[in-house]
Amino acid sequence: MYDVLIIGSGAAGLSLALSLPSTLRIAVLSKNTIYEGSTLYAQGGIAAVLDQDDSLQAHINDTLVAGAGLCNEATVGFVVNNGPQAIAWLQEQGVPFTRVEGSDDELSEAGLHLTREGGHSHRRIAHSNDATGRAIENSLVEQIRQRSHIEILENHIAIDFITTRKLGLAGNRCVGAYVHKRSTQTTEPIRARFTVLASGGASKVYLYTSNPDGSSGDGIAMAWRAGCRVANMEFMQFHPTCLYHPHAKANLITEAVRGEGGLLKLPDGTRFMPNFDPRAELAPRDIVARAIDHEMKRLGVDCVYLDISYKPKDFILSHFPNVYATCLSFGYDMTKEPLPVVPAAHYTCGGVMTDLKGRTDLDGLYCIGEASYTGLHGANRLASNSLLECIVFARSTSLDILERLDEPFPMPALPAWDESRVTNSDEHVVITHNWDEIRRFMWDYVGIVRTTKRLQRARHRLELLLREIDEYYANFKITSDLIELRNLAVVAWLIIHSALRRHESRGLHYTLDYPNSDPRLQQKPTILDPLSMSYPH
């Protein structure tokens, strides 16, 4: 038994583990190796007010504007006000934020180099060159490995939560989870006094994504099946600038390239963003992604171009060494030529509903990071607020867990995983085919620009697939691929139903049938409740 079971090993999960006292026995569950997750691929940085020319209110205002009227203002204030402390805590963990010589307006009062990204009115992005996520992940893992009370369970994938209701007991409290060990293909229950979802987002539901393969929405689907409400799943953020190359699977070009002067151009070299927004390349991601999508469809081209080659080579190499090396490995020299780019699914702005302490609808279950819905991001996430959210809510959740340690905890016997009525399948092609089909119709019908007809077509096809997947799940032994497919299908269903309920265009949700925002829907998130919806449960 563990005191705390943390499902996910990114910035949110690791920060929580490090914020809890050494008197607790903690397990950190990772689907792959502890390093593999979305945090590792985060390039730009983490937003916080660190300069006297900036202000907390300015950061709040920028977040609210990007969120297009759907942010929870109390949540935004809570996160932004805790931003400077989050940076300080990360520095205590050894995160090597960039400190370079520069003009006064590029440096924080503490000497950190600050960059600017789309939607921000000031330079406030602390970063570690152009690989901030990697620096944070490596530093936190190094700290975790020094803590004997924290057990790392790599190559383990959670299946479903164990609740007292499922065990036939009074009330409804989470008491752990069933976990599949990939190396042995065995499944066992893990008991925990508190369980925390830090499992990341669901961008793998789309054919093209900047996310790693593990971003299949597992935590969101698990929480839904356990009776937790989800919100704002229609708001899937597409990063405007991913490298366009048949072999560049998940290489995004950081927002900071545009923040430092990168220009978006058509194939003939003409700029187009000033035609769509007065902030041009520094407009929020939803606007930039939609503009690129529009121009690609209008011209019938495969990509547009991001050009910073007019800047001095030394400037580019000092600011973007990793992006430069990655692009060069695919044959593009960003110091000499524009980079071909396309939008790709990047971030899940909705998720499992929580309060400011990370509590979900299910007692004993918390959710933090990209899997959660706190109201911070509204209809669109402001660049570099995601890592900030991970740290701030990891810290607040740790405090709530500490306050609840003396609560009585039920100790029911946990039944073993029952595989007595299933067999091994020799039809793995069914899983790969369904996985591919879901991702393709989500990209075609539920992407950057939507219509009601497309959404209905996607819903109809998905509900057929869900029944097929459920039948497969009931009759054959589980594998990690089947677990992810089952979760991916649930998340796709949640996205489609959320999109069908929003009869307007706002932020990341743009539909040709309702092209304008409806002022009556201001401050009204789309909430789906499993207790009032028949499928999937």
ABEGO torsion letter per residue (X at the ends): XBABBBBEABAAAAAAAAABBAABBBBBBBABBAABBAAAABAAEBBBBABAABBAAAAAAAAAAAAGGABBAAAAAAAAAAAAAAAAAAAAAGBBBBBBBBBAAABBAAGBBBBBBBGBABBABBBBEABAAAAAAAAAAAAAAABAABBBBBGBBBABBBBAAAAGBBEBBBAEBBBBBAAAGBBBBBBBABBBBAAEBAAAABABBABBAABAGAAAAAAAAAGBBBBGAABBBBBABBBBBAABABBBBBAAAAAAGBBBBBAAGBBAAAAABAAEAABBAAAAAAAAAAAAAAAGBABBBBBAAABBAAAAAAABAAAAAAAAAAGBBAAABBBBBBBBBABBABEBBBBAAGBBABBGBBBBEAABBAGAAEABBBBGAAAAAAAAAAAAAAAAAAAAAABBBBBBBBBBBBAAABBBBABAAAAAAAAAAAAAAAAAAABABBBAAAAAAAAAAAAAAAAAAAAAAAABBBBAAAAAAAAAAAAAAAAAAAAAABBBBBEABBBAABABBBAAABGBBBBBBAAABAOBX
